[in-house]
Amino acid sequence: MLTRKQEIERSIITRFRKDIWRPFTKAIRDYQLIQEGDKIAVCISGGKDSMLLAKCMEELKKHGKVNFDLCFIVMNPGYRSDIYQQIEENARVLGIDIQVFQSNIFDVVDKQESSPCYLCARMRRGFLYARAQELGCNKIALGHHFDDVIETILLSIFYGGEYKSMPPKLWSTNFNGMELIRPLYLVRESFIIQWAKYNNLKFINCACKFTDSSKVDSKRLEMKKLINELEKRNPNIGANIFKSSENVNIETILGIKKDGQKFSFLDNYDK
């Protein structure tokens, strides 16, 4: 008879094989996210996405053809005790050997009147890179999924006035030799939610006081709702938004940015 941990692991590669495991391994393969000898720090926030990522990475290490090492790091930015206990309990149920380190990010962000979420995200990333480097890792893995990607594209257009996506991997500009990877890049959020419900797992959402007091910037939620409404009329909307970042037609746009420089279509128009 399987233990609960084993049942949860089995569900990833059986019941959710088509909707989670295959897109996960496809992203690893297509975007060349993992190489022989990598040591990867899987960054766990305590939410459904990062916890699923941890289990998928464990399964890949057990059954994959590439040899790599894993460690699972949890940064406590100042969680309430009940939130922190829930993270620990989920890690125990899932059998994830987490390493916890402390930071004071919530205290710092609490003093900011503007863009607290942006500052929090930047600070979290910096702390995670530094901790991973201390542990001898050359990569950090984050739990961003397909829906995060397409929401980011729309956010950049609607509120940033630019076309910008969220790449499946990128080099750190501040930590030499460190790379960020997003193995859940092709997994839809709806299937992550289904996986959690199927296994009767409850995870934390964003646990900061800004979320609790409804001060959080809701622009990403606005994009999520917009995509959901559009997909009711056309189920291909999300996939088409994603494909647009693979099919940018340079000959039809007014300008591009590269290495911090702007280039106009007029630069080579008469050549």
C-alpha positions as CSV (number, residue, x, y, z in Angstrom):
1,M,0.0,0.0,0.0
2,L,1.3,3.4,-1.0
3,T,2.0,6.2,1.5
4,R,0.3,9.5,1.0
5,K,3.6,11.0,-0.2
6,Q,4.0,8.2,-2.7
7,E,0.4,8.7,-3.9
8,I,1.0,12.4,-4.5
9,E,4.2,11.6,-6.4
10,R,2.5,9.0,-8.5
11,S,-0.3,11.3,-9.4
12,I,2.1,13.6,-11.2
13,I,3.3,10.9,-13.6
14,T,0.0,9.1,-14.0
15,R,-3.2,11.0,-13.6
16,F,-1.5,14.4,-14.5
17,R,1.0,12.9,-16.9
18,K,-0.5,14.7,-19.9
19,D,-1.2,18.0,-18.3
20,I,1.7,18.5,-15.9
21,W,4.5,15.9,-16.3
22,R,4.8,16.1,-20.1
23,P,4.7,19.9,-20.4
24,F,7.3,20.0,-17.5
25,T,9.7,17.6,-19.3
26,K,9.1,19.3,-22.6
27,A,10.2,22.6,-21.2
28,I,13.3,21.0,-19.6
29,R,14.1,19.5,-23.0
30,D,13.1,22.3,-25.4
31,Y,14.7,25.1,-23.5
32,Q,17.7,23.1,-22.3
33,L,17.1,24.0,-18.7
34,I,19.2,21.3,-17.0
35,Q,22.7,20.0,-17.9
36,E,24.9,17.3,-16.5
37,G,26.4,18.2,-13.2
38,D,24.1,21.1,-12.4
39,K,23.3,21.8,-8.7
40,I,19.9,23.5,-8.6
41,A,18.3,25.3,-5.7
42,V,14.6,24.9,-6.0
43,C,13.1,28.0,-4.4
44,I,10.0,27.3,-2.4
45,S,7.7,30.1,-1.4
46,G,5.1,27.7,0.1
47,G,2.6,28.1,-2.6
48,K,1.2,25.4,-4.9
49,D,3.5,26.2,-7.8
50,S,6.8,26.0,-6.0
51,M,5.8,22.9,-4.1
52,L,4.7,21.1,-7.3
53,L,8.0,22.2,-8.9
54,A,9.9,20.6,-6.1
55,K,8.2,17.3,-6.6
56,C,8.6,17.4,-10.3
57,M,12.3,18.1,-10.0
58,E,12.6,15.2,-7.5
59,E,10.8,12.9,-10.0
60,L,13.1,14.0,-12.8
61,K,16.2,13.4,-10.7
62,K,14.9,9.8,-10.0
63,H,13.8,8.9,-13.5
64,G,15.7,11.2,-15.8
65,K,18.8,10.5,-17.9
66,V,20.8,13.6,-16.7
67,N,22.7,13.6,-13.4
68,F,22.2,16.7,-11.3
69,D,21.8,17.7,-7.7
70,L,19.0,19.4,-5.9
71,C,18.5,21.4,-2.7
72,F,15.2,23.0,-1.6
73,I,15.5,26.4,0.0
74,V,12.8,28.4,1.8
75,M,13.3,32.0,2.7
76,N,11.2,33.3,5.6
77,P,10.7,37.0,4.9
78,G,8.7,37.5,8.1
79,Y,5.8,35.1,7.8
80,R,3.2,34.9,10.6
81,S,3.8,31.7,12.7
82,D,0.7,30.0,11.3
83,I,1.8,30.6,7.7
84,Y,5.3,29.3,8.4
85,Q,3.9,26.2,10.2
86,Q,1.7,25.5,7.1
87,I,4.8,25.6,4.9
88,E,6.6,23.2,7.2
89,E,3.6,20.8,7.4
90,N,3.3,20.7,3.6
91,A,7.0,20.0,3.2
92,R,6.6,17.2,5.7
93,V,3.6,15.7,3.9
94,L,5.4,16.0,0.5
95,G,8.7,14.7,1.8
96,I,10.6,17.7,0.7
97,D,13.8,18.3,2.7
98,I,13.7,22.1,3.0
99,Q,16.5,24.4,4.2
100,V,15.0,27.5,5.8
101,F,16.8,30.8,6.1
102,Q,15.6,34.1,7.6
103,S,15.3,37.6,6.1
104,N,13.7,40.9,7.1
105,I,12.1,41.7,3.7
106,F,8.6,42.2,5.0
107,D,9.8,44.8,7.5
108,V,11.7,46.7,4.8
109,V,8.9,46.6,2.3
110,D,6.4,47.7,4.9
111,K,8.1,51.1,5.0
112,Q,7.6,51.6,1.2
113,E,4.6,53.7,0.1
114,S,4.9,52.8,-3.6
115,S,5.6,49.6,-5.5
116,P,6.0,47.3,-2.5
117,C,5.4,44.2,-4.6
118,Y,8.1,45.1,-7.1
119,L,10.6,45.8,-4.3
120,C,9.7,42.6,-2.5
121,A,10.2,40.5,-5.6
122,R,13.6,42.1,-6.3
123,M,14.8,41.6,-2.7
124,R,13.5,38.0,-2.6
125,R,15.4,37.2,-5.8
126,G,18.6,38.7,-4.5
127,F,18.4,36.8,-1.2
128,L,17.7,33.5,-3.1
129,Y,20.6,34.0,-5.5
130,A,22.9,34.7,-2.6
131,R,21.8,31.7,-0.6
132,A,22.0,29.4,-3.6
133,Q,25.5,30.5,-4.3
134,E,26.5,29.9,-0.7
135,L,25.2,26.3,-1.1
136,G,27.3,25.8,-4.2
137,C,24.5,25.9,-6.7
138,N,24.8,27.2,-10.2
139,K,21.1,27.6,-10.9
140,I,17.9,28.6,-9.1
141,A,14.5,27.2,-10.2
142,L,11.4,29.2,-9.7
143,G,7.8,28.0,-10.0
144,H,6.5,30.4,-12.7
145,H,4.1,28.7,-15.0
146,F,2.5,29.2,-18.4
147,D,-0.2,31.6,-17.1
148,D,2.5,33.8,-15.4
149,V,4.1,34.1,-18.9
150,I,1.1,35.2,-20.8
151,E,-0.1,37.6,-18.0
152,T,3.4,39.2,-18.1
153,I,3.1,39.8,-21.8
154,L,-0.2,41.6,-21.5
155,L,1.0,43.5,-18.4
156,S,3.9,44.8,-20.4
157,I,1.7,45.9,-23.3
158,F,-1.1,47.4,-21.3
159,Y,0.8,49.0,-18.4
160,G,4.4,49.2,-19.6
161,G,4.0,50.3,-23.1
162,E,6.4,47.7,-24.4
163,Y,6.4,44.1,-25.5
164,K,8.2,42.0,-23.0
165,S,7.9,38.3,-22.0
166,M,9.2,36.1,-19.2
167,P,12.0,33.9,-20.6
168,P,12.3,30.2,-19.5
169,K,15.9,30.9,-18.4
170,L,18.2,33.8,-18.0
171,W,21.6,34.6,-16.5
172,S,21.9,36.7,-13.4
173,T,23.4,40.1,-13.9
174,N,24.5,40.4,-10.3
175,F,25.6,36.9,-9.4
176,N,28.3,35.7,-11.8
177,G,27.7,32.2,-13.2
178,M,24.2,31.9,-11.7
179,E,21.3,31.1,-13.9
180,L,17.5,31.2,-13.3
181,I,15.3,28.5,-14.8
182,R,11.5,28.1,-14.9
183,P,10.7,24.4,-15.5
184,L,6.9,24.8,-15.2
185,Y,7.0,27.2,-18.1
186,L,4.6,25.2,-20.2
187,V,2.2,24.0,-17.4
188,R,-1.2,25.7,-17.1
189,E,-2.1,27.0,-13.7
190,S,-5.5,25.3,-13.8
191,F,-3.9,21.9,-13.8
192,I,-1.7,22.8,-10.9
193,I,-4.9,23.7,-9.0
194,Q,-6.5,20.4,-10.0
195,W,-3.4,18.5,-8.8
196,A,-3.6,20.2,-5.4
197,K,-7.3,19.5,-5.1
198,Y,-7.0,15.9,-6.2
199,N,-4.4,15.3,-3.5
200,N,-6.3,17.3,-0.9
201,L,-3.4,19.7,-0.5
202,K,-3.8,23.3,0.8
203,F,-1.0,25.8,0.1
204,I,-0.4,29.4,1.1
205,N,-1.1,32.3,-1.2
206,C,1.0,35.4,-1.1
207,A,1.2,35.8,2.7
208,C,2.4,39.4,3.0
209,K,0.4,42.0,4.9
210,F,-0.3,44.0,1.7
211,T,-2.3,41.1,0.3
212,D,-4.0,40.6,3.7
213,S,-5.1,44.3,3.7
214,S,-6.0,44.4,0.0
215,K,-3.3,46.9,-0.8
216,V,-1.7,44.7,-3.3
217,D,-1.4,45.8,-6.9
218,S,-4.2,43.9,-8.7
219,K,-3.0,44.5,-12.3
220,R,-1.9,40.8,-12.6
221,L,-5.2,39.6,-11.3
222,E,-6.9,41.9,-13.8
223,M,-4.9,40.2,-16.6
224,K,-5.8,36.8,-15.3
225,K,-9.5,37.6,-15.4
226,L,-9.2,39.1,-18.8
227,I,-7.6,36.0,-20.3
228,N,-10.1,33.8,-18.6
229,E,-13.0,35.7,-20.1
230,L,-11.4,35.7,-23.6
231,E,-10.7,32.0,-23.4
232,K,-14.4,31.4,-22.8
233,R,-15.0,32.7,-26.3
234,N,-11.8,31.3,-27.9
235,P,-9.9,28.5,-26.0
236,N,-6.8,29.3,-28.1
237,I,-6.3,32.8,-26.7
238,G,-3.8,31.8,-24.1
239,A,-1.8,29.7,-26.5
240,N,-1.8,32.5,-29.1
241,I,-0.6,35.1,-26.6
242,F,2.3,32.7,-25.8
243,K,3.1,32.0,-29.4
244,S,3.2,35.7,-30.2
245,S,6.5,35.8,-28.2
246,E,7.9,33.1,-30.5
247,N,6.7,34.8,-33.7
248,V,7.7,38.4,-33.5
249,N,7.9,39.8,-37.1
250,I,10.7,42.4,-36.9
251,E,9.8,43.8,-40.3
252,T,6.4,45.0,-39.2
253,I,7.2,46.8,-35.9
254,L,8.3,50.4,-35.3
255,G,11.3,49.7,-33.1
256,I,13.2,47.3,-30.9
257,K,15.4,47.5,-27.8
258,K,18.7,45.5,-27.6
259,D,21.4,45.8,-25.0
260,G,19.8,49.0,-23.7
261,Q,19.7,50.7,-27.1
262,K,16.6,51.6,-29.1
263,F,16.5,50.9,-32.8
264,S,13.9,52.4,-35.2
265,F,12.5,50.7,-38.3
266,L,13.7,53.9,-40.1
267,D,17.4,53.0,-39.4
268,N,17.4,50.5,-42.2
269,Y,14.3,51.5,-44.1
270,D,16.1,52.8,-47.2
271,K,18.9,50.2,-47.3
